[in-house]
Amino acid sequence: MRDQKSQGSIEGGRFKVQDAGWRMQELGSAGGLSAKCWRRISGIRLWFAQLVVFIIHGMGVTMEILWFCVVAFMLAMYTILDGFDLGAGMLYLYVARTEEERRTVLNAIGPVWDGNEVWLLAAGGTLYFAFPLLYASSFSGFYLPLVIVLWLLMLRGLGIELRHHVDHPLWKAFWDTTFCVGSSLLAIFLGAALGNVVRGVPLNADGYFFA
């Protein structure tokens, strides 16, 4: 079997596809899907890619604007989705007094709390390769707060997961307090970081943070 590869090139905002991927057909046959079905899926993917390129070229959108919109969307989704989890954690000790009420609060955020944090990780990863200077300046200027945020994220996750491992009132009270305090401090640190960004961060000519 000769080696074939799926190659795509963009010329004038349009895709030219050569040698449709035989690898996808083999995977589809092994997984129970027919080669025709996989060809149809490949066609939909290529059509969507052509549509995206057409829109970008038609609107005159540069890569900087495109990636800025992507990062802004990720941060907005994290704020909306994980804000619900943070609010539940901040009010956890006040609205849930009995064990049944606390299980209700945890069950409300249980299926989604870890998935919502992926938006923050995705935004950080996008900053790394799309805006490396901004990424470097942010971590140089907010290094300590960002490290504290990482620890608070871990403590909040530990508070949710470990409270069920030992059936003892003291053990559960400790991790309940950790979950509540971690969520409250996390909201405070993220709010302080956003406030400093809106107010303005002092950077020198090389893009380094200075006090």
N, C-alpha and C positions, 0 to 999 in steps of 0.2 A: 504494500500500500504506500503510494507516494505521499510524502509529507505535504499537506495542504494547510494553509493558514488563512485565517480571516483577517483581512487588512482593510482598514478604512482610511480614506484621505479626504480632507476638506479642501475644496477648490471653489472659490467664488461663493462660499456659504452653503455648498451642497456636498453631500456624501457620495462617494463612489465606492461601492463595496465589491471586492473581488473574492471569488472562491468562497461561497457561503459555507459556514463552519460545519465540517463533517464531524467534528468532535461533539458538538451539541446533539447531532443526530444519534451518535453512538450512546451518549449519556441518556438521551430520551428513550431509546429502545431498551436500554438496561433498566430504566426506571418504570417501564410500562407505558410510556408515551410513544406514539408513532412518530416517524420522521416527518410526516406531513404536519403534524401538530407543532413540532419544534420549528419547522420552517415558517409556520405562521407566526409563532412567538417572535422569531428573529425578525420577521418583517415588521411586526408592530414596534419592536425596539428601535429598528432603523428609522421607521416613520416618525417616531417620537423624537429621535435625535435630530432628524432633518427639520422638524418643526421648531425645536429649541434653537438650532442654529439660524433658521430663518427669522425667528423673532428677535434674536440678539442682533443680527446684522441689520434687520429692518428698523429697529429702534435706535441703532447707533450706540448700543450699550457697550461700554468698555469692560474689560475683565475686572478692573478695580471696583467699578460700580456693582458688577454682578456678584463678586465675592463679598462685598460689603453688605449687600442685601441678604445673602445667604447667612452670614454671621449674625446680622440683626434679627433674622427670622429665628435662628436657633436660640439666641438669647431670649427673645420674646416668648418662645415656646417653653423654655426652661422656667422663666418667671411665672408664666400662667400655670403650668402643670405642677411644678414643684412647689409653687407658692401655696397650693392647697395642702401639700404634705407638711410644709413648715407651719402653716396655721394650725393644723391638727396637732402637731407636736407642741407648739407653744401653749395651746389651751388644754393639753392632755390631762394635766393634774387638776385642772379646775372644773372641766366639764365631765370628767369620768372619775367618779369616786369609788365605785364598786368594781369588782373584777369583771363582771359581765359588761359594764359600760366601757371599761378599758379595752376589752376584747373587741367590742363593737367599733371603737375608734381605730384600733389597729387593723381590723379587717377591712375598714373603709379605704385605707391606703395601702394595705398589704400587697395587692396584685400589681400596683403601679409605681410605688415609691422609688424602687431601684431603676426602673425603666425611665422615669422622668429625669434622673440625673444624667442619663446618656446625652441629653441635649447640651448640658454644660460641657461634658467631655468632648463632644463633637465640635462645639464652638471653639474650645481651646485648641483642638487639633487643626481646625481650619485656619485659625490665626497663625499657627506655626508655619504653614507652607504658603498661605496667601498673603499675610502681612507679617513677615518675620521681624521687621524693625519694631512694629507695634507690640508683638509678642515679647521681644527682648526688653523693650522699655517697660512694659507692664510688670514683668517678673522682677526687673531690677528695682523698680520703685515700690512695688507692693509685695515684695518677697515674703516678709513676715506675715502680713495678713493672709496671703494666699496659702501659706503653709498651715496657718491656724484653720483656715476654711477646710483644707483637706482633712485635718484631724477631726474637725467637727462633723464632717460628712461621714467619716469612719465611725465616730462615736455614736452618731445617730443610727447608723445601720446596726452597730453592735447592740444598741439598746432595744431595737426591734426584734432582732434575731435571738439574742441570748436569754431574754426574760423567760422564755418557755422551756429552757433546758433543765432548770432546777425548780421543783415545786416547793418553794420556801418563801414566806412573806418578805423576809429581809432581802433575799436575792432579787425578787421582782420589784421591790421598792427602789433598790439601787439602780436597776436598769431603767425603770420608769423615770426616775429623776434624771438620769443621764440622757434619755431621749428628749425630755422636755427642755433641759438646759441647753443641750446641743442644738436643738432646733431654734431656740430663742437667740442664742449667740450667733448662729449661722445667719439668721435674718438681719441681725444688727451689723455684722461684719460686711455682708453683701450690700446692705444699704449704705454703710459708710464708704465703701469702695465706689459705688455708683455716685454718691454725692461728691466725692473728690474728683471723679472723672468729669462730671457736669460742671463743677466749679473751675476746673482746669488744673492740669498737672505740669509742674515746671520741668522742662526738658532743655538740655543744652543743644549745641549745634550738631553733636554726634548722636543725638537721640537718647542720651542717658539721663536718668532721673537725678535731680539734685535738689537738696532742701533749701 
